[in-house]
Amino acid sequence: MRAYATSDPAGRDLRPWAQLVDDHGHDTILTLLDTLGTEDSADITVSTAHRAKGREWSSVRISDGFLAEPEPDENGRPGTINPTDARLAYVAITRARHHLDPSTLTWIHHHPAPHPARTVPTPGTANPETATASSPSADDHQPAGVAD
């Protein structure tokens, strides 16, 4: 698990758990886990974004280090957000029914859109370079840059 958590970007959310095992040992962690109650009786649930898929809570707080602001490129422009990270962030922020504390993702509000307005061919347009993409509608529930 440690190798996956430290070398594979998909395992990034396991890094804190790997650190706990490194700091306290697996026997201590397993003993503590045996003393935990069920989620139904808990006041707070800690979950990875992957495990949260399909679930909801009244209130959600995005933890520190969930999705760090991408490093600027060599010209100082904001770095590109990895599409996989963007989709995972979308899952995380849409788990809240009533209250979302996205404080660790506030940088996203000043980050530019991932692509300038794209040109797409429209029916009857001979030159796709002159056609412009339509604005997202109210029915479009995915944030910019997130695609299936």
N, C-alpha and C positions, 0 to 999 in steps of 0.2 A: 504494500500500500504506500509506503514512504516514497518509493521510486516513482510510482504513478502520480502521487500528490505533488512531487517536486519537479518532475520532468515533463509531464503531460499537461497542457493548458486545461483540458477537461477535468483534471483531478485537482485543480486549484482550490476548490471548496473543501477538500479533505485535509489541507495543510494544517489548520488549527487542531484537528483531531490527531494527526500524526505528531504534532508538537506535544500534545497532552500525553500521548503514550511515551514519547521520548523523555518528558519531564518527570512523569510519575510511575511509569511501568505499566505493562498490560494487566498484571494481576490486580493492582490498585484500581485501575479503571473498571475492570470487570466486577470487582467487589462493590464499587460504588453504583454501577449500573443495576446490580441486583437489588439495591435498596430503593431505587426509584419507584414512584407510583405510576399509574397509568396516565396517559395524556388527558383523558377525560377529567381527572381529578387535579390537574396541574393549573396553576395560575399563568404560567408562561410556558410556551412551547418553543424550543429552538430547533430549527430545521434547515437543511440545505435547500436551495432553490429547486434542485432536481427532485427532492422528496416532496416538495410543496406542490408540485404539478397536480392540478385537479382538486386542490383543497382550498379552503378559505378560512380566515380568522377575522374576528371583529376589528382587531387592530394589528398592524404589522409594522415592525421597525427593521429597516435594512441595516445590517451590521457593518461595522467599520471594515474596510478592506474588501467589501464584496466585489466592487468593480472600480478599480482605480482609473483615474483619468489617464488616457493614453499619453505617452511621451510625445512632445512635439517632434516634427520631422527635422531634417537637417537645415531647413530654411526657417525654422521657428514657427511653422504653421501647426495648428492643433493636429495631433495624431489621429489616425483612423481607428474607429471603434470596430473591433472584431465582430462580424455579424452573429457568430455563435454567442458571444458575450451579450450582445444587444438582445437576442431572443431570450436568453436566460434572465436578463434584467427585466424584460417585459413580463415573464412569468412571475418573478418575485414581486414586482410592484402591483400586479393585478390580483394578489391573494387577499388584499384588505377589503372588507365589506364596508367599514365605516371610517376608519382612520389609517392613514399611511404616513409614517415618518421616514421620508427618503433622504434625511440629512446627509448621509454619506454619498449620495448621488447628486448633490446640488450642482456640481460642476457641469452636469449634462445640460443645464438651462443656458449656459453661455457657450456651449460647444456648437460649432456650425453643423448644418445638415451634412450628411455624408457625401452627397452628390449635388452639383448644381442642377437646376431644372433640366430634366432629361428631355430629349426630343424623341418622340415616338410617332410613327406613321398613323395618320387618321384616315378613315375611309375616304377615298376620292382625292387624297393628297399625292401628287406625283413625286414630290421631293421630301423625303422624311426629315431632311435637315431643317426644313422650314416649319414643321409641325411641332407643337408644344404639348407637353403632358398636361392633362387636366388636373385641376386642384382636387385634393382629397375631399370626399364627401363626409357628411356627418356619420355615415354608416361605416366609414373606414376606421376600425378600432385599433389598428397597429400603428406604433410610432414610426416616424420616418426612419428608413434604413433597416427596418425589420421585415423580412420576407419569409414566406414559407419555402 
